[in-house]
């Protein structure tokens, strides 16, 4: 068992844009197949640069704010309550298109778990 409290966790930089901050609730190794379970906060105009993961899929849930996720060149709106799953190999970019903070809770799952997990 592992219990975490979001308000007690330190902020870390998002690898795709160090100016964007996240709090990591679960990390690789905490649960089978899970790479991370985190919450990121994007200030207006902030962008997590386009990238793809060959070994994992990501699921994003919009807690608050207004943004856009671009997946393989196609744009999709991000508003509170929207959930988006990105498959392995899909190039994706997230940006805050609004005037308020964009808050995303997200997790990654390994695409090809090893050791029969």
N, C-alpha and C positions, 0 to 999 in steps of 0.2 A: 504494500500500500504506500502511496505517496500523496500527501496533501500539500497544496500550495495556495497562497493567497496573493492575488494579483497586486494588491497595494503594498505588499512586503517585498516584492521582487525588484532587483536592480534593473535599470534600463541598459540595453545594449544597442549597438548599431546594427542595422540591417545590412547584410553583405552587399546588396545591389545598390545601396546609397547610404553611406555612413551617417548622413544627416537625419535619416528616418530612424526613429527609436522603436524598440520592441521590448517586450517582457516575455521571457521564455518560461512557460509553466511546466512543460515536459520536454526532455531531450532524447536524442538517439540513445537507445539502450534502456530507457525507462519502461517501455512497453514493446512487445514484439511488433515489428513492421513500422512503427512510428518513428519518423525522423525528428519531428518537433511538433509542439503545440504552443502557439504564441499569439500575442496580440501586438499589432503594430499601429502606430499613430502617424499619419501623414499630415503635415501642415499644408495649407493651401498652396498649390503649385508643385508640391514635391512629387518626384517620380522614382519608382523602383525600375531601373533600366531593363530593357528587353533581355530575356534570358530563357533558357530551356533546361530541363532536367531530364537526362536520359534514364535515370535510375529511380525516379519517384514521381508521384502525382501530388498535387496540392489542392486543398479545398479551402476556399476563402468564404467567410461569412461577414457581411457588412453590419456592424453594430450601429454606426452613425456616420453621417456625412454624405458626400456626393462625389463620386469619382467615376473613372472609366478603367476597364481592363481591356487591353488589346491582346487578342489571342490569334496568332497566325495572321495578323493584319486586319482582323475584323474587330470592331469596337463594340463593347457591351457596357451598358450603364451599371454603375454600382450605387445602390441606394439602400438605406436601412432595410434589413430583412432579406436581402438577396444572398443566395449561396451560389458559388461558381466552383466547379471542379475542373481542374486543368490536368490533362492526361500527360504521361511521359512523352517528351519530345516536342510538345507544343510550345512555341515561343510565346511568352507572355510578358506584359508590361503593365504596371498599375500606376495610375496617377490621380491625384486629387484635383478634380476639376471644379470644386466648389470654393466657397468662402469660409467654410467651417472645417474643423479637423475631420479627417476621414479615419475611422477606426475599424480595423479589420482584425478579426480573430481567425486564425488559420492553422492548418496542420498539414504535414506531409506524410505520405505512406510510401514505403519502399515498393518499387514496382516488381522486383524479382527477389523476394526474400530468400536468404540462404539458410542453410542448416535446418530446413524443414519447419521454420517458425511460422 
